[in-house]
């Protein structure tokens, strides 16, 4: 027994030392980035230095959130590292990007765990807590990360109003990023809520025939409503942060359409995801286990689709298309100041 207690104490000691090392490295990286930013600003005379508090916030907050997600099994170790990178870049670029990412991640993680016992009976690949890996993280966060980097090259880190008249290209990037996150949120909300609360069998989006629950490309009224709400939640997070951090907002175009834009991106993204799933993802009913699966065997009966893309690729293509197309549509309807 004493040996067992010593082992526990030793593990706790190493864990504490590891946390201290990570914290010290985080502080060192933050200070080094700030020094580089100050040096570049002095040398070129045009770049604005980034506040050390912004560097610290951009590293420490994603670190704390991903550590908590790792403990709650919302992410595995590779997913936690990927989420750290995505979180750091989005937070550094714009606080509205961070709040949108946070709204997507928190709500999606909670909905994935919700009614887990029901989902286990439907999905043979269901994992407790979700446990997203780095591939899933980058398929949902890769497009927003690239857009955040382009945004920083265009305007530098900081918050700006969404206004096509004053900053067209930067506004386009902001709405593209918001659209990609809202698309991912809408698809996740539709899948997690529609699977559990749908009172009827979903219908395949390409043929409108009833299909078993869990079929790729299946849609239901409850799932579509959930996709709209999921996108609106992400848009609301972006809009609220705009009110808190953007200066002279009264001189810019109205920001409230951001919420409607998020809802539209979630709804349209879910429909697009369903269409790609129905046509480019294989769905079959495995009679040996009595569940819908994404692979072909001697025991599966084909329902729809072809084995071209997996779920991660469908999510990635959906977010890319929404990010490219929706800002241009929004430009025609966005109110002017």
N, C-alpha and C positions, 0 to 999 in steps of 0.2 A: 504493500500500500504506500509506504513512504516513497519508493521508487516511482510509483505511478504519479504521486503528487509532484515530485521533482520534475518529471517529464512535462506535466501540465504547466508548471511555473516556467520551465525553460522555453516552452512554446510561446507562452504569453510574453516572455522577455524578448524573444526574437521578433515577435509580431510588433511589439512596441518599438524596437530598434528599427525595424523595416519602415514603419510609419514615420519615424523621425527622419530617416534618410531620405524618404520620398519628399517630405515637407521641406527639408534643407535643399534638395535638388530643385524643387519647384521655385523656392525663393531665389536660388542662384540663377536659374533660367530666366525668371521674371526680371531680375536686375540687369542681366546681360542684355536682354532684348531692349530694355529701356535705355541703357547706355548706348547701344548701337543706334537707336532711334534719335537720341540727342546728338550723337556725333554726326549722323547723316544730315540732320537739320542744320547744324552749325556749318558743315562743309558746303552743302548745296544752297542753303539760305532760302529754300522754298518749302521744304517739308515741315509739317507741324509735328512736334514731338508728342508722343503718346504719353498720357499721364501714367505714372507708376501704379496708381490705384486701379486703372483700367487693366493693366497687365496682370496685377495680382488677382483681380476679380475674374479675369478671363481664364486663369489657370486654376485657382483654388476652388471656385464654385463648380466647374465641370468635374474637377477631381473628387470633390465631396459627393456630388450627385451620382457619378459613376461608381464610386465605392459603395454607396448605399444600394444602388441597383444590383451590384455584384452580390452583395450579401442577401438581397431579397430574391435572387435568381432571375431577375429580369434580363440580365446580361451574363454571358459567360466571360472568361478572361479575355479572349480575343475581342469580343464585342465591347468590353469595357475600355480597352485600349483604343479601338476605333471610335467609340463615342467620345473619348477624351479629345481626340484630334478634331472631330467635327464640332464638339462643343467649344473648344478653344477658338477656332477660326471664326465661328458664327458670333460668339460673344465679343471677340475683339473687334469685329467689323461693325456691329450695330446691336444695341441692346434689344431692339425690336426683333431682330433675327433670333436672339437668345430666348426671348419670351415665347416666340412662336415654336421654336424647337422644344422648349420645356413643356409647353402645353400639349404638343403632339406626343412626346415621350411619356409623360406622366399619365395622360388619359389612356393612351394605347396600352401601356403596361398594366394598368388597373383593369381595363376591359379584357385583356388577354387572360388574366387570372380569374376574372368573374365567371361563375358557373363552370369552373374547371372540370367538375365531375361529369357534367353534361357533355362538354366538348371532348372528353376522353372517350366517350361512347361513340362519338361521331368521327373524330379525326384520329387515324392510327399513328400520326406523327406528332401528336400534341405533347408538348413538354411542360412540366410544371413551372409556372411563372413566366413562360415564354422563352427564356434563356436565348435571347438573340445573339448571334455570333457576328464576327466582323463583316462577313459577306452581307448579312441582312442590314447591318448598320449602314454600310456604304451604299447599298442599293436604295435605301431610303434617304440617307444623308449626303450621298456623294454629289448629287446635282446642286443642292443648296450650298455645299462647301465650295464648289467651283465658282458659283455665282457670288458668294461672299468674298472670295479672293479677287474676282474681277471688280467687284464693288470697291474694295479697298484700293485697287490700282486706280480706279476712276476718281474717287472722292476722298480716299483716306478713311481711317476708322472714325466713326461718329454717326450720329443720328440726323436724318434729313426728312423733311416732309415728302409725302408722295404727291408729286406735282409734275405732270407732263410738260406744262408750260415753261417751268423754270429749269428743271433738270431732267430732260427726257431720258437719256441713257441710264442714269442712276435710278430713276423711278422704274424704268423697265426692268432693271436687275432686281430691285426690291420686290416688285410684283411677281416676277418670275420665281424668285426664291420662296415667297409666300405661297404661290400657287403649287410649287413642288411639295412643300410641307403639308399644305391643306389637302392635296391629292392623296398623300400617304395616310394622313389622318382619316380622310373620308373612307378610303378603302378598308382600313383597319376597323373603324367603327362599324361599317356595313357588315364585315365578316364576323366580328365578335358579337354584335348585337343581333343581327339578322339570323345567325345560326341558332341562337338560344330563344329569342322571342317571336320568331316568325311562326304564326299560327297555321300557315299552310305551307305546302311544299314549294320551294322556289321554282321559278321558271327560267329556262335557258334563254339568255338575252338574244340569241340569234334565231331561234325557232319559236320561242314562247311556249314550249312544251314543258310540263312539269317534270322535274328531275329530283333525285334524292338530295337531301341536305348534305352539303359538303362538296357538291359538284362545282368545278371551276366554271365560272360564267353564269352561275345561278343568281338570280336577283329576286328580291321580295320587297313589298311596300315598306315593311319595317326597316329593312336594310338600306333602302334608298333614303328614307327619312333620317336614319342614323348617319349616313354619309354627309348629308347636308348639315346636320348639327355638328358633326366632327370638324368639318371645314370651317364652320362659323366660329367654333371655339378657338381654333388657331388664329382666325382673323381677328377675333375679339382680343386675344392676347397681344397681337401686333398693334391694334388700335389703342389699347390702354397704355402700352409703353410709349407710343407716339405722344399721347397727352402728357405723360410724365416727363419725358426727356427732350422733346423737340422744342426749340426756342422759336418765338414769333410765329407760332402755328396759325394765328389768326390772319396772317398775311398770305398764307398758302391756300391751295385748293382744299375743299372739305375732305376730311379724312374718314368720315363714317362709311363711305363705300367700301373701305377695306374689309369690313365685316361681311358685307354681301359678296364681295369678291372671294373671300375665303370659303363661304358656303358654296358658291358656284364651282370653285376649283375642287372642293371635296365631292360634290355631286357628280360633276362631269368626269372627274378622275376615277370615281368608282365605276361609272358606266364604261369608260374606256378600259379600265382594268378587267371588268367582266367580259367585255368583247374579246380582248386579247386572250383571256383565260379560256373562253369558250372555243376559240379557233386554234390557238397555238399551244395550249396545255392539254395533255391527255387526261381524261377522267374515265374511270371504269369502276364497275361494281365488282368487288372481290367476294365471291360467294363463300369462300373458305372462312372469312372473318366477318362477313356481313357489313362491310364498310366501303365507302368510296375511296379509291386510291389513285395515285398519279403514275402508276407503272403498269406495264402489261405482263400478264402471266397466263398460264393455261386455265386459271380459275377466274379470270376477270372478263367481264362483259362490257364492251366499250359503250360509253354514254355519249361522249363528245370530244372534239379537239384532236390535235396531233401532237406527238411528243417532240415539239420544237423548242419550247421555252419552259423553264421552271418558274416557280412562283416569284423568286427573287428577280429574275430577268423581266417578268411581266411588270412588277412594281417599278423597276428602273425605267423601262420604256414608257410607262404611263406618266411618271413624273417628268421625264424629258419632254414629252409631247405637250403636256399641260404647261410646263415652264416656257416653252417656245411659242405656243399659240395664244394663250389666254391674255398676256399683257397687251398684245396687239388689238385684241377684241375690246379690252377694257379701255384702251386709248380713245376709242370712238364714243364711249358712253361716259367717261369720267367727267364729272362737273368741273368747270373752270372757276377760278376765284372772281 
